[in-house]
Amino acid sequence: MMKKYKVLLLTLFMSNSALALESDFQENVVVNAKRQEVFIKENRVIFYDNVVVTQGTILIHADKLTVLSSGGKGTEVMIATGNVATFYQELDDGKKINAESNEIRYELGRKRLTLSKNARLRQADSEVKGDKIIYQIDKQEMIAESGKNESDRVITIFTPEDTKTK
């Protein structure tokens, strides 16, 4: 049986007071792309070419975005894919979260981000890398997982405070 390394990092980068901007989740989600296809019976929309998604300070860039809607308003699931799809958000304390992977799954109703394939999440000078990162946006909680191979690992880099500025 292959071992899977998991790291649960509760508020790894932030102090308890650093939360996602609550106002972000009250904002409309706006998708801007070169082209879109709508499949009404399937409750599915696909956006292509230089896709940009905004919701307050949240910003997602992707080559392709698939939006699935199975419930009411605010329950959509957005799957952003690309050579590198990116996610950005500013926190209440002004710190910024940057994430990237080949696939980003943003579940609006659950306020959850799942980064798959070459996942990386950075805040300030610290970062986590793995095959998969599940990031609970509103709680600032994260789980990072390695790939299926024994040699795959989750890597976390903590950058010390710069003592030269003191």
C-alpha positions, 0 to 999 in steps of 0.5 A: 500500500502506498503511503500518502503524506498529509499535513493539516496546517491550521492557520499556517501562515496567518495569525488568528485575526487574519481572515479572508475578506468576508465582503468577498463572498457577498460580491457577484462573481464576474467571468470574463473570457473570449468565448463561452458555450452554454449547455442549459439542460446540463446546467453547465457553462464553459468559458475559453481563452484568457478567462478571468474570474473576479469576486471582490478581491478574489481573482482567478486566471485560467485557460478554460473555466467550467461552471457547474450549477446543480442547486440554487444561487451561490452553489456553483462549482467552478473548475479552472484549468490551464498550463497554470491556473492561478488564484489570488485573494487579499485577507482582512489584515492586508496579507495576500494569498497566491495559489497556482496549479493545473486545476483549481476547483472553487466551490462557492457555497462551501468557500473551498478551493482544491488545487490539483496537479503541481499545486502551490499556495503562497502567503508572504514568503512562506509556501506549501507545494504538493500534488493536491491542496485543499484550502478552506478559504473562510477558515484559512485552513489547509490540507496538503497531499503528496502524489501516489508515488512513495518518493512524492512529498509535501514541501513546506517552506517557512521563511524566517523573519528578516533580522537585518531590518531590526 
